[in-house]
C-alpha cells in the first residue's frame, strides 16, 4: 500500500508509520514540527520528511490511504486535497481496527494504568514467545517500536485511549477498536476540555463496555466504584473483577504472594499490584496460567516514565512519572511512601495539561499531595498563554490542593536551583509530569543531582 501520514511526528503516528514501513508498505509523511525521539527514529527508517510544513502536492490519486493525526487542523491543506481527490482518510484508531478486524482484539481502557497494564501483557507474551500485534503508549524494554502490525499474529493488544480520534472525528479512540476482551482499570475525570462533566466522562466508558460481543470478556477493577457500576450493567456474560493481591514488602522490595509461592517484583505500589492483576486476568483469557504469568512478571521493570528510577545512590532515589491527574498523583505518592516508609519524600509535579491548568478543574487536586513530606507544584505562565487560559496564582494552588506549605514555582531555573540545594540523604525525589517542567532534561538533571551530593 501507498500511505501518507498527515502529522507524522506524533508519538503514536510515527510509531505506526515505522510499523507499516517495516511491514513493506510505502510510507510518506508531513508535519510542521517533529521533536525527538520521533525525528531520529523516522530518519533511521528512511521516512523522515525532507522539509517541515504541509504540501498539498504530496496528496495524489496514487495513494491508497491517508492517516490523519490529531495534531493537524481541519483546514490542513493536505487534508483538504485528500478530500477533493476522494482519497480514503483514516484516523490511526480506524486504521488499527482495519488492520486487526480479523484478529482477537484486546483493548485496555481506563483513566490510569492502561499503558502499564498493556506493557505488562506484552512483556509476558514476548517472554513466552506468543505472537501478538500491539499498540502501546510508552517505550518498553525489549521493544524497539510501540506499534506492531503483521499478517500472522492471531491477537492484537491495544492501549485504548479515551481522547478524541482526530480533528474530523470527535469520538474517543477506544470506541473504534471493537474489543473481544476489554479491561477497565479505573475512572477518574480527565480531559476536562473535551468531557465537561464527570457524568459525560463516565458515559464514554459505558459505551466502551457496550461494544463487547455477548460472548466477550470484561475485566474490571473491583475497587473502583464507577467501574464496578459499569460492569454490573453490562450484558456481557463473562466478567472478571480484580483487586490488590496478597503481598508483603521486605527491605524495600515488593513480593507478591500466590498459592504459597513468592514472586519478587521490580515494580511497586498498590496501583501497580492492581495493574498486575488486571494483566494476569487478560493473559488468562489468552491461555496463560497464573504461574506462567507471575514468573514472567518478576523481570518486568515498568514502562517508560511510569515510576521510572532515573538516578540513584545508596541513600537517594529519583523517579520520573507520567502522573498529572489527581488520582495518579495520589497513587504514585502513596506507592513511594509505602515502599520507603522511613525515607523523606519530596514530590514535585507540573500542572501541564489543559485540564490541570484550568482554574475550574483545579479543585479536583484537593489533598492529592498530602502524602508527601515536601510538596512542590510547578507551572509555566508560557503554557497558560499557549492554552489561552487565565494566569494562576500561588494562592490558587494553596487553596485547591488544600496544603498551605506547598511550594510553587513558575520558572524552571528557580525550580532547578531549589532542587539542587536539597539535602537528599535517605530521600526519594519524585518528578511527576506529562511534560518536562518547561525544558528540563529530567534524566540528565537527576544524574547531576546525585553526582553533586
N, C-alpha and C positions, 0 to 999 in steps of 0.2 A: 504493500500500500504506500501511496504518497501522502504524507500527513504534515500539516503545518500547524505550529503552535503559536497562538497569539498570547503573549505574556509568558514566554518560555522560561523566564528566570525564577519563577516562584518555586517554593520548596517542593510541593507535590508535582508541579508541572515539569520541572527539569528532570525529576526522577522518572516520571512517566515517559518523557522524551528519550531518556537514556535506555529505559527498558525496551521501548519499541525499536530503537536503533539497533540494539543488540539482538532483537528478535528477527532483524532482517528488513524492517521497513525503511523507507526513505524518509528522513525527518528533517524539516527546516523549522525555523522559528524567528520570532521578533520580540523585542522588548525595549522599553525606554530606559530601563535601568536593570543591571544584573550584578548582584553582590556575590561575595564569597559565602559559602563554597561553591555556589551554583556556577559561577564563571569558570573556575578551574576545571570542574567536573565536566561541563559541557565542552570545553576546549579539548580536554583529553579524549573525549568521544568523537571529536571532529564535527560537532553540531552547534558550536557557538556562533551566533550571528556575527557577520563581518563588521557590521556597524550597529550602533544603538539607534532606536527610533522605529517608527512604523512606515511601511512601504506597501501601498495597495497593489503595486505591480507584482508582489510575491504571490498574490492570490490569483490562480488561473483555473481554467476548467479541467486541467490535468490532475488536480488534487482530488484524492478520494475522501479526505476529511480535513476539517479544521477543528482543532481543540482549543476552546476559549477559556482563558484563566480569569480568576476573579479580579485580578489587578487591572484588567482592561476596562474601558468605559463603553457605554452603548454606542457612542458616536465614533468609536475607533475606526479609522479609515480601512483597515484590513477586514474588520468585521462587516462594515458597510458593503465592501466589494464582494465578500463571500456571499452575502445575502442577495446582491444583484445577480451574481452568476449562478445562484442556486446550489452552491457547494454545500455538502452536508456539514452542519455545525454541531459539535458535541461539547458539553462541559466535560471535565475529566471524570466526574462520577458517572455520567451517562456512558462514556467510553469504557470505563472499567466494567460496567454492567454488561455492555455488549460483548466484551472480551471474556466474560465469566458466566454468561447466562446458561451454558450447558454444564456448568460445574456445580458442586455443592458449595454454597456461599455462607461463610461465617462472618457476621458483622458485629463488631464490638462498639457499643454506644455507651454514652454516659457523660456527665459534665466533668468528671475527673476519672483518671485511672485507665482510660481507654488505650492510650499509647503504651503504657506499661503492660497491660493485660495482653494486647496484641503482640508485643515484643516477647513476653513470656511464652506464648503459644508457639511463635515462630522459632524461638530458641530450642524448645523441646522437639518440634518437628524436624528441625535441621539436625539435631544431635541423634535422633532416631532414624535419620535418612528417609523421612517420609516426604515425598514430593508435594509441594504446595505453591501456588501463586500467592501474591500478597501485596498489600499497600499499607504502610505504617508511617506515622508522622515523626519519627526520630531515627537518627543513625544508630544502628545496632552493631555490637561487636560481632565480627564474623560475617557481616553482610556489607557488601560494598555499594549497594543501591537500595533505596527504600521502596521500590516497586519491582515486582517480577511478574511477567506475563509469559505464558507458554501455551502450547497446544496440548501438552501431555499431562499436566498436573490435574488430578481429579477434584481438587479442593482449592478454593481461594479464601484467604483470610484478610479482611478489610477493616481498618480503623474507621468507624462511622462517625464522622464529624457532623454536628448539628448546624453548623454555619451555612450560609447561603451557597447555592450551587454555582452561579455565575451572574454576570451583570444582567443577563436576559432571562434568567431562571431563578426565581426567588424562593424555590423550595429548599429546605435543608438537605444537605448532601446525603444523609443517611436514609432519606426517603426514596432514593433511586436504586438502592442496591438489591432490594427484594431478598431478604435473608432466608435461608433454610434453618440456620441456627443463629439466634440473636442473643446478645448479652447486654444488660443494662447495669452499669456499675454504681450509679448514683445520680441524683438530680439536685443541683444547686444553681440557682438562677445565674445565667451568664448571657453574654451577647445582648446587653441591655438596649443597644442601638437597634437591634432587629426584633427582639421579643420584648415589648414594652412592659408586660406584666408577667409575674411568676406563673399565673394560670395559663397564659398563652405559651410560655416556655414548656410547661408540663405537657400541653397538648401535642407538641412535636414528638415527644416520646410515646405518647399513646398511639399516634399514627404509626410510628416505627414498629411498635409491638404488633399492631394490627396487620402488618404486611406479611407476617409469618403464615405459611400454609397451615392447615389444620393439624397435619402430622409433623410440623416443625418442632423445634425445641426453643423454649425461652428460659434463659439462665439469668438470674437476677440477684442483686444484693438484698438479702432479707433484713438487713439492719437499717435500710433507708425506707422511711415511711411512704414516701411518694412512689418509689419504685415498687414497693410491695402492693400498693393500691392498684397500680397498672397491671401487675401480674395477676392479681385476683380477678380483674375484669376481663383479662384476655381469654378468648375462646380456645386458644391452642391447648392441645391435650397434654403435652409433655412440658412440665415446668420444674425447674431445678433451682431452689434457693441456695444461697451460700452465705457464710458469715466468717468471723475470725476463727481460725483453727486453734487447737491447743498448741502452746509454745512456751518456751522459757528463754531467759536471757542470762548468759554466763560470760563474764569478762567482756562485756560489750559485744557479744555475738548472739544473734538470734538463732534459736534451734527450734524447728518445727517438729511436733510430736504426732505420730500417726501409727496405729496398730503396733504399739510397743517398739517402734523404730524412731530414731532421732535423725533429723536431716539438718545439718548446719547450713545456714543461708548466708549469702553475701549482701542481701538487701535486708532492710529492717523497717519497723513501723507497722502499726495495726492496719493502716490503709494498704500497705504492700502485702501483708498477710491475707487480707481480703482479696486483693488483686490475684494473688496466687491461687486462692480457692476458686475464683471465677475462671481463671485459665485452666485449672485442673478439670473443672466441670465441662468446659468446651472440649478439652483433649479426651475426656471420657467418651464424648459423643463421636469422636474420630477414632475410637478403638484403642486408646492408650490407657493402660491401667494406672491406678493411683501410685503404685510402687515405681513404675517406669517414669511417671511424671515427676514425683518428688526427687527421685535420684538425679534426674537431669537438671532440676531447678537449683541444685546445690552449686552449679557452676554459673548461674545467671548473675551477671554483675549490674544489671539495670540498663535502662535506656539512657541515651544522651540527655543531659540536663534534668534528669529526674533523680533528685538526691544524689547527684554525682560528686564524688570526692575529687576535687581538682588539685588539692595540695594538702600535705600532712607532715607532721613531725611526731615525736613521741608524746607531746603534750598539746597538740593542736590539730584540728581537722577543719578544712574549709570546703564547704559544699556549695554547689550551684544547683538551683532547682527552678523548674518552669512555673512554680506556684505563683499565681497572681490573684486568683479569686479568693473570697473569704474562706470557703470550705477547704481549699487547697492549702492556704496559709496555715490554718489551724492544724490540719492533719500533718503537715510537714514539721511544724514546730513541735507538736506533741511527740512525733516519732523520734526526733533527735533527743528530746528531753528524756524520754523513756529509755532510750538506748544508753545514754550517758547521764544518769540522774545526778551524779556528783560533780559534773562539769558545768562551767558557766556557758550559757547560750546567748550569743549575740545574733539577733535575727534582723536582717536588712532586706526590705522589699521595695520594689519600684512600682508605683502607680503608672502604668504604661498603656493599657488598653483603653478604648473609648469608654467602656463601662466603668472601669476603676477610676478614671479621671472625671467622671460625671458627678457633680455635687448631689444629684438626685439619687444616685446609687450608693454613694459613699457610706451611708448609714448601715449597709449590709456588712461592713467590716467590724462592727461592734464586737469587742472582746476577742477578735481573731488572733491577736498577737500577745495576749496576756500570759501565755505560757513561756515566753522568752524572758530571760533575766534583763536583757537590754533590747529594746525595740527601736528600729530605725525605719523611717519612711522617706523615700526619695521620689521626687517627680520633677520633670523638666518643664519650665514655662514654655520652652520651644515646642514641646509635644502638645501642650494645651493649645497653642496658637495654630499648629498644623491641623488639629482636630476641631478648631473653631469653637473651643469651649471656654467658658469664663475662667479666670485665674482662681486658683485655690489659695487658701492661707494656711499657716501653721495651725491656727485656731480651728479651722475646718477639720484638720486631721485629728487634733486632740479630742474634739467633741465626738466625732464619728467613730473613731477607734476606741473611745472610752478609756483612754490611758493618758494621763497628764504628763507622765515622764517620757513620752515618746520623743525621739529626736527626729527633726525634719530637715532635709537638705534639698536644695534646688539646683546646685551646681556640682557636677561630677568631681571637679578638682577638690572642692571642700570635703566631699564625702571620702575621697581617697586619702586626703590628709588626715582626717579624723580616724579612719580605719588604720592607717599606718601608725598612729600614736597609741593604739591599744596594746595593753599587756595581754598576750594571748596564751599564757600558761594555763593548762587544763581548761581550754576554751574551744567550743565549736562555733565557727562563724558560718552563718547561713545566708547566702546571697540569692534572693528569690525574685525572678522577673521573667516575663516573656520577651523582654528587650535586653539591653546591655548597659543600663544605667548611663545613658547618653554618651556612649562611646568608650566605656571601659572594656578592655580586653581581659575578661574575668580570669581566664586560665593563667595568663602571664602575670597579672596583678597578684593573684593568690600565691603563686610561686615566689614572687618577690617579697611578699609579706612574710612568708615562712622563712625565707633566706635571711631577712633582716633581723629576725628575733633570736 
